[in-house]
Amino acid sequence: MLGSSVRKRGLAVAGICAMLVVAAACSDTDAGGPPAAQQSNSTPGASTTPGGTTSNSPSTDPAAANVTVTPAKNAASVRPDQPVKVVTSSGTLENITVSDKDGGKVSGSFNDAKSEWTSLPQLKPSSTYTVAGSAQGGDGKTVQISSTFKTLAASTKLKASVAPLDGETVGVAMPIQIFWNNPVKDRAAVEKRLSVKTSVPVEGTWHWMNSKQVNYRPKNYWPAGTKITVNIATQGVNAGGGVWGSASRQIDFAIGKSVVTKVDVKKHTMAVTINGKLARTIPITAGKDGFTTRSGVKVIMEKYRTKRMDARTVGIQPGDPEYYDIHDVQYAQRVTSSGEFIHGAPWSSGSQGTENVSHGCVGMSLKDGAWYFAQTLRGDPVVVTGTNRPMTTGNGWTDWNDSWTKYKAGSALA
């Protein structure tokens, strides 16, 4: 009997010891350490699942903060247009950051329960990212989050140059122009990353001029005084053809007063309306036969207090009776890429208001030229009528020569 009693007590003690071993194993898991069997196959404090995610705190306790990070820890060749996701199975996430090697951070947001954080799909190609933060589980314990991954290498990257300039004040006909350093094959994917925000409601649309330029204009001229923000969120975009967006930009600019100019070549006049009121009608001269001034809606592209005008730039060589080389043309404002300007022209004062004698430019007195120069901004419209020579697309900022319906059709999302 005694032997039987001792054996029972021994079994009881052994059972208690077994329970203590199990409890100890559970305690280790609760503290964030994976079971020994997992430690032999994964990085301490993290395990990789078949779905390409990384769990920073695998645990069998449902109240523990088991955190998964996508892309997986040490993943390579991650697509830049995929979001980063951090999810906890219990509790809440805190202070989640995703940053590149230069310290640039990727924007993201939590869900309402703060159990999931998702970034915007705007990663840089050829970059290394670090995911950091913490999670507090339902058991009250905090788990630190740390993971790294690399995005795919891209030899061809997309970058943007923009007009107008950041902080510039421009005229009411100014188109937003984005020039890409490489051709865009997937225009719709890129256009989805572009947005325009205005201080007052304005209807507008993007219009692709070609694979390396996309413009934006409103249906009607911009309202005077409008504040505009252009967001070019193209970092990480797949532009097609192996081209990936490597940067995003934001441009803020403003619209000045409304200055609308109407040139009537037949009547030899130029009417300038400021904020809806006729401010001045100026006698002018325009292009003579063989050098007819183009009709259409032009936009002031550049302004020069003094500009040299050499006829060789338009194909007229020295020795030709039509050759000219004037070093100090005053109050010159370019309205076409091909060389039409509005400027002061004292040499044609006897013809201004009566006949057209220029090589295509609109000329006026120096007094009127100085006044007009002081009123205008880059981006102001100049509407020319009275000739049978039309504007051609791309010869300057020609966005306003298309109907609204045709211009909208130039959007990749139309």
C-alpha positions as CSV (number, residue, x, y, z in Angstrom):
1,M,0.0,0.0,0.0
2,L,2.8,2.4,0.9
3,G,4.5,1.7,-2.4
4,S,1.3,2.3,-4.2
5,S,0.8,5.6,-2.3
6,V,4.4,6.8,-3.2
7,R,3.9,5.9,-6.8
8,K,0.7,8.0,-6.9
9,R,2.4,11.0,-5.2
10,G,5.2,10.6,-7.7
11,L,2.8,10.7,-10.7
12,A,1.1,13.7,-9.2
13,V,4.4,15.6,-8.9
14,A,5.3,14.6,-12.4
15,G,2.0,15.9,-13.6
16,I,2.6,19.2,-11.9
17,C,6.0,19.5,-13.5
18,A,4.5,18.8,-16.9
19,M,1.9,21.6,-16.3
20,L,4.7,23.9,-15.3
21,V,6.6,23.1,-18.5
22,V,3.5,23.9,-20.6
23,A,2.9,27.1,-18.7
24,A,6.5,28.2,-19.1
25,A,6.2,27.5,-22.9
26,C,3.0,29.6,-23.1
27,S,4.7,32.4,-21.0
28,D,7.6,32.5,-23.5
29,T,5.2,32.8,-26.4
30,D,3.2,35.6,-24.7
31,A,6.4,37.6,-24.3
32,G,6.9,37.7,-28.0
33,G,9.3,34.8,-28.5
34,P,8.3,32.1,-31.0
35,P,8.3,28.4,-30.0
36,A,11.6,26.6,-30.3
37,A,10.4,24.7,-33.4
38,Q,9.8,28.0,-35.2
39,Q,13.0,29.6,-34.1
40,S,15.0,27.0,-36.0
41,N,13.3,28.0,-39.3
42,S,12.8,31.8,-39.1
43,T,14.3,35.0,-37.9
44,P,13.9,35.5,-34.2
45,G,10.7,37.5,-33.5
46,A,9.4,37.1,-37.1
47,S,8.1,34.3,-39.3
48,T,7.2,34.4,-43.0
49,T,3.9,33.1,-44.3
50,P,3.3,31.6,-47.7
51,G,1.4,34.8,-48.7
52,G,4.5,36.9,-48.7
53,T,3.9,38.5,-45.3
54,T,6.0,38.8,-42.2
55,S,4.7,38.1,-38.7
56,N,6.7,39.9,-36.1
57,S,5.2,38.2,-33.0
58,P,3.8,34.8,-33.8
59,S,1.8,33.5,-30.8
60,T,-0.8,31.0,-29.9
61,D,-2.5,33.4,-27.5
62,P,-5.4,35.0,-29.3
63,A,-5.0,38.2,-27.1
64,A,-1.4,38.7,-28.1
65,A,-0.5,41.2,-30.9
66,N,0.5,38.9,-33.7
67,V,1.6,41.4,-36.4
68,T,2.0,40.7,-40.1
69,V,3.8,43.0,-42.5
70,T,3.4,43.0,-46.2
71,P,5.8,42.9,-48.1
72,A,7.7,40.2,-46.2
73,K,10.8,40.9,-44.3
74,N,13.9,41.0,-46.6
75,A,11.7,40.7,-49.7
76,A,13.3,41.9,-52.9
77,S,12.1,43.3,-56.2
78,V,8.8,44.5,-54.6
79,R,6.6,46.4,-57.1
80,P,6.6,50.2,-56.3
81,D,2.9,50.4,-57.1
82,Q,1.9,48.0,-54.3
83,P,0.9,49.3,-50.8
84,V,2.6,48.4,-47.6
85,K,0.3,46.8,-45.1
86,V,0.8,46.2,-41.3
87,V,-1.9,44.2,-39.5
88,T,-2.3,43.1,-35.9
89,S,-4.6,40.2,-35.0
90,S,-5.3,41.7,-31.6
91,G,-5.1,45.2,-30.1
92,T,-4.0,48.3,-31.9
93,L,-1.0,49.5,-34.0
94,E,1.0,52.6,-33.0
95,N,3.5,54.9,-34.7
96,I,3.8,53.0,-38.0
97,T,6.3,54.5,-40.4
98,V,7.6,53.3,-43.7
99,S,10.8,55.2,-44.7
100,D,13.4,54.9,-47.4
101,K,17.1,55.0,-47.0
102,D,17.1,58.8,-47.2
103,G,14.5,59.2,-44.5
104,G,11.6,59.9,-46.9
105,K,8.4,58.6,-45.5
106,V,5.5,57.0,-47.3
107,S,2.1,58.3,-46.5
108,G,-0.5,55.9,-45.1
109,S,-3.5,55.6,-42.8
110,F,-5.1,53.4,-40.1
111,N,-8.4,51.7,-40.3
112,D,-11.0,52.8,-37.7
113,A,-9.9,50.1,-35.2
114,K,-6.2,50.9,-35.7
115,S,-5.7,47.2,-36.3
116,E,-4.5,47.8,-39.9
117,W,-2.2,50.4,-41.5
118,T,-2.0,50.8,-45.3
119,S,0.3,53.0,-47.3
120,L,-0.3,54.7,-50.5
121,P,1.1,52.7,-53.5
122,Q,3.9,55.2,-54.0
123,L,7.2,53.6,-53.4
124,K,10.5,54.5,-55.1
125,P,12.0,52.0,-57.4
126,S,15.5,50.8,-56.6
127,S,15.1,51.6,-53.0
128,T,15.3,50.0,-49.5
129,Y,12.5,50.6,-47.1
130,T,12.2,50.1,-43.3
131,V,8.9,49.5,-41.6
132,A,8.8,50.4,-37.9
133,G,6.3,50.9,-35.1
134,S,4.7,48.9,-32.4
135,A,1.5,47.1,-31.5
136,Q,-0.2,46.7,-28.2
137,G,-2.1,43.4,-27.9
138,G,-5.3,42.7,-26.1
139,D,-3.1,41.2,-23.4
140,G,-1.6,44.6,-22.7
141,K,1.8,43.7,-23.9
142,T,3.7,45.8,-26.6
143,V,5.3,44.2,-29.6
144,Q,8.0,46.2,-31.5
145,I,7.7,46.1,-35.3
146,S,10.8,46.1,-37.5
147,S,11.1,44.9,-41.1
148,T,13.0,45.9,-44.3
149,F,12.4,45.2,-48.0
150,K,13.7,46.3,-51.4
151,T,11.8,47.6,-54.4
152,L,12.6,46.4,-57.9
153,A,15.4,48.0,-59.7
154,A,14.3,50.3,-62.5
155,S,16.8,51.7,-65.0
156,T,14.2,54.0,-66.6
157,K,12.5,56.4,-64.2
158,L,9.7,58.9,-64.7
159,K,10.2,62.5,-63.6
160,A,8.1,65.7,-64.2
161,S,8.9,69.3,-65.2
162,V,6.0,71.6,-64.7
163,A,4.6,75.0,-65.9
164,P,3.6,77.2,-64.2
165,L,6.3,77.4,-61.6
166,D,5.7,76.9,-57.9
167,G,4.5,80.1,-56.4
168,E,4.0,81.9,-59.7
169,T,1.0,84.2,-60.5
170,V,-0.2,83.7,-64.1
171,G,-2.9,84.7,-66.5
172,V,-6.4,83.4,-66.8
173,A,-5.6,81.2,-69.9
174,M,-2.5,79.5,-68.4
175,P,-2.6,75.8,-69.1
176,I,-1.0,73.4,-66.6
177,Q,1.7,71.7,-68.5
178,I,3.6,68.6,-67.3
179,F,6.6,67.4,-69.3
180,W,7.9,63.9,-68.7
181,N,11.5,62.9,-69.1
182,N,10.5,59.6,-70.6
183,P,7.6,58.5,-72.8
184,V,4.4,57.4,-70.9
185,K,2.9,54.2,-72.4
186,D,0.2,53.7,-69.8
187,R,-1.3,57.2,-69.8
188,A,-4.4,56.2,-67.8
189,A,-2.2,54.9,-64.9
190,V,-0.3,58.1,-64.8
191,E,-3.3,60.4,-65.2
192,K,-5.0,58.7,-62.2
193,R,-2.1,60.0,-60.1
194,L,-2.7,63.6,-61.2
195,S,-5.1,66.0,-59.4
196,V,-5.9,69.7,-59.4
197,K,-7.4,71.5,-56.5
198,T,-8.9,75.0,-56.8
199,S,-10.0,77.6,-54.2
200,V,-13.3,78.0,-56.1
201,P,-15.2,75.4,-58.2
202,V,-13.6,75.1,-61.6
203,E,-14.4,72.4,-64.2
204,G,-11.3,71.2,-66.0
205,T,-9.7,68.2,-67.7
206,W,-6.3,66.7,-68.6
207,H,-5.4,66.4,-72.3
208,W,-2.4,64.4,-73.6
209,M,-0.5,66.4,-76.2
210,N,1.8,63.4,-76.8
211,S,3.5,60.6,-74.8
212,K,5.8,63.1,-73.1
213,Q,3.4,65.9,-72.3
214,V,0.0,66.2,-70.6
215,N,-1.8,69.5,-70.1
216,Y,-4.8,70.7,-68.1
217,R,-7.1,73.6,-68.7
218,P,-10.5,74.6,-67.4
219,K,-13.6,74.7,-69.5
220,N,-13.5,78.5,-69.5
221,Y,-10.8,80.8,-68.5
222,W,-9.6,80.5,-64.8
223,P,-11.5,82.9,-62.5
224,A,-9.3,85.8,-61.5
225,G,-7.7,85.3,-58.1
226,T,-8.1,81.5,-58.0
227,K,-5.5,79.5,-56.0
228,I,-4.5,76.2,-57.5
229,T,-2.7,73.2,-56.2
230,V,-1.4,70.5,-58.6
231,N,-0.5,67.2,-57.1
232,I,1.7,65.0,-59.2
233,A,1.7,61.7,-57.2
234,T,3.6,59.7,-59.7
235,Q,6.2,58.1,-57.3
236,G,5.8,54.4,-57.8
237,V,3.5,54.5,-60.8
238,N,4.0,51.9,-63.5
239,A,4.0,54.1,-66.6
240,G,4.5,51.1,-68.9
241,G,7.3,50.0,-71.0
242,G,9.6,49.5,-68.0
243,V,9.2,53.1,-66.9
244,W,8.5,53.7,-63.2
245,G,7.7,56.9,-61.4
246,S,10.6,57.9,-59.1
247,A,9.2,61.1,-57.6
248,S,6.1,63.0,-56.7
249,R,5.6,66.8,-56.8
250,Q,3.2,69.5,-55.6
251,I,2.9,72.8,-57.3
252,D,1.0,75.8,-56.0
253,F,0.2,78.8,-58.1
254,A,-2.3,81.6,-58.4
255,I,-4.3,83.4,-61.1
256,G,-3.9,87.1,-61.4
257,K,-6.4,89.7,-62.7
258,S,-8.3,88.9,-65.9
259,V,-6.6,90.5,-68.9
260,V,-8.1,89.4,-72.2
261,T,-6.7,90.9,-75.5
262,K,-8.5,90.9,-78.8
263,V,-6.6,91.7,-81.9
264,D,-8.5,92.5,-85.1
265,V,-6.0,92.3,-88.0
266,K,-8.5,93.8,-90.5
267,K,-9.3,96.8,-88.3
268,H,-5.7,97.2,-87.1
269,T,-6.8,97.4,-83.5
270,M,-6.1,95.7,-80.2
271,A,-8.7,95.9,-77.5
272,V,-7.6,95.1,-73.9
273,T,-10.2,94.2,-71.4
274,I,-9.2,94.1,-67.7
275,N,-11.5,92.4,-65.2
276,G,-14.4,92.6,-67.7
277,K,-14.1,96.2,-68.6
278,L,-12.5,97.7,-71.8
279,A,-9.3,99.4,-70.6
280,R,-7.8,100.5,-73.9
281,T,-8.1,100.1,-77.6
282,I,-4.6,100.3,-79.2
283,P,-3.8,101.0,-82.9
284,I,-1.6,98.2,-84.2
285,T,0.1,96.8,-87.3
286,A,0.2,93.1,-88.0
287,G,1.7,90.7,-90.6
288,K,1.9,91.8,-94.2
289,D,1.2,89.6,-97.3
290,G,3.5,86.6,-97.1
291,F,3.9,87.0,-93.4
292,T,0.3,86.8,-92.3
293,T,-0.4,86.9,-88.6
294,R,-2.1,83.7,-87.4
295,S,-5.7,83.8,-86.2
296,G,-6.8,81.9,-83.1
297,V,-6.4,82.0,-79.4
298,K,-2.8,82.6,-78.4
299,V,-1.3,82.7,-74.9
300,I,1.5,84.9,-73.7
301,M,4.4,82.5,-73.2
302,E,7.4,84.8,-72.4
303,K,7.9,88.5,-71.6
304,Y,11.1,90.5,-72.4
305,R,11.7,94.1,-71.5
306,T,14.2,94.1,-74.4
307,K,14.6,91.4,-77.0
308,R,16.9,90.9,-80.0
309,M,15.0,89.8,-83.1
310,D,17.1,88.3,-85.9
311,A,15.3,87.1,-89.0
312,R,17.7,84.1,-89.3
313,T,15.7,82.5,-86.5
314,V,12.7,82.2,-88.9
315,G,14.7,81.2,-91.9
316,I,15.4,84.6,-93.5
317,Q,19.1,85.0,-94.2
318,P,21.2,88.2,-94.5
319,G,21.0,89.5,-98.1
320,D,17.3,88.8,-98.4
321,P,15.3,92.0,-98.8
322,E,13.1,90.8,-95.9
323,Y,16.1,90.3,-93.5
324,Y,16.1,92.2,-90.3
325,D,18.2,92.1,-87.1
326,I,16.9,94.5,-84.4
327,H,18.9,94.3,-81.1
328,D,16.6,96.2,-78.8
329,V,12.9,95.4,-79.5
330,Q,11.1,96.7,-76.4
331,Y,8.2,95.3,-74.5
332,A,8.3,92.0,-76.4
333,Q,5.8,89.3,-75.4
334,R,6.0,85.9,-77.2
335,V,2.7,84.3,-78.3
336,T,3.8,81.5,-80.6
337,S,6.8,79.1,-80.7
338,S,7.4,80.1,-84.3
339,G,8.2,83.7,-83.4
340,E,5.1,85.9,-83.2
341,F,5.4,88.6,-80.6
342,I,3.4,91.6,-79.4
343,H,5.9,94.5,-79.0
344,G,6.7,98.1,-79.3
345,A,7.5,99.0,-82.9
346,P,8.4,102.8,-83.3
347,W,9.7,102.1,-86.8
348,S,6.1,101.3,-88.0
349,S,4.3,104.2,-86.2
350,G,3.0,105.6,-89.5
351,S,1.2,102.3,-90.3
352,Q,-0.2,101.5,-86.9
353,G,-4.0,101.6,-87.1
354,T,-4.1,101.7,-90.9
355,E,-2.1,98.9,-92.6
356,N,-0.2,95.7,-91.9
357,V,3.5,95.9,-92.5
358,S,5.2,93.5,-90.0
359,H,6.7,90.0,-90.5
360,G,3.9,88.5,-88.4
361,C,4.2,90.3,-85.1
362,V,1.7,92.7,-83.6
363,G,3.4,96.1,-83.3
364,M,2.4,99.3,-81.5
365,S,3.8,102.5,-80.2
366,L,6.4,102.4,-77.4
367,K,4.0,104.2,-75.1
368,D,1.2,101.6,-75.7
369,G,3.7,98.8,-75.6
370,A,4.9,99.9,-72.1
371,W,1.4,100.2,-70.8
372,Y,0.4,96.8,-72.2
373,F,3.5,95.1,-70.9
374,A,2.7,96.4,-67.4
375,Q,-0.8,94.9,-67.5
376,T,0.0,91.3,-68.6
377,L,1.2,88.1,-67.1
378,R,2.5,84.9,-68.6
379,G,-0.7,83.0,-69.4
380,D,-2.9,85.8,-70.5
381,P,-5.0,85.1,-73.7
382,V,-4.6,87.0,-77.0
383,V,-7.5,86.3,-79.4
384,V,-6.6,87.1,-83.0
385,T,-9.2,87.4,-85.8
386,G,-9.2,88.8,-89.3
387,T,-6.9,86.4,-91.2
388,N,-7.3,83.1,-93.1
389,R,-4.1,81.7,-91.5
390,P,-5.1,79.6,-88.5
391,M,-3.1,78.5,-85.5
392,T,-1.6,75.0,-85.6
393,T,-1.6,72.7,-82.6
394,G,1.7,72.9,-80.6
395,N,2.8,76.3,-82.1
396,G,2.7,77.8,-78.7
397,W,0.2,77.1,-75.9
398,T,-2.7,76.3,-78.2
399,D,-5.0,74.5,-75.7
400,W,-7.8,77.0,-76.2
401,N,-8.1,76.4,-80.0
402,D,-9.9,73.1,-79.4
403,S,-13.6,72.9,-78.5
404,W,-14.3,71.8,-74.9
405,T,-15.6,68.5,-76.2
406,K,-12.5,67.8,-78.3
407,Y,-10.2,68.8,-75.5
408,K,-11.8,66.5,-73.0
409,A,-11.5,63.6,-75.4
410,G,-7.7,64.0,-75.1
411,S,-7.9,62.6,-71.5
412,A,-6.7,59.0,-71.1
413,L,-9.7,58.6,-68.7
414,A,-12.3,60.0,-71.0
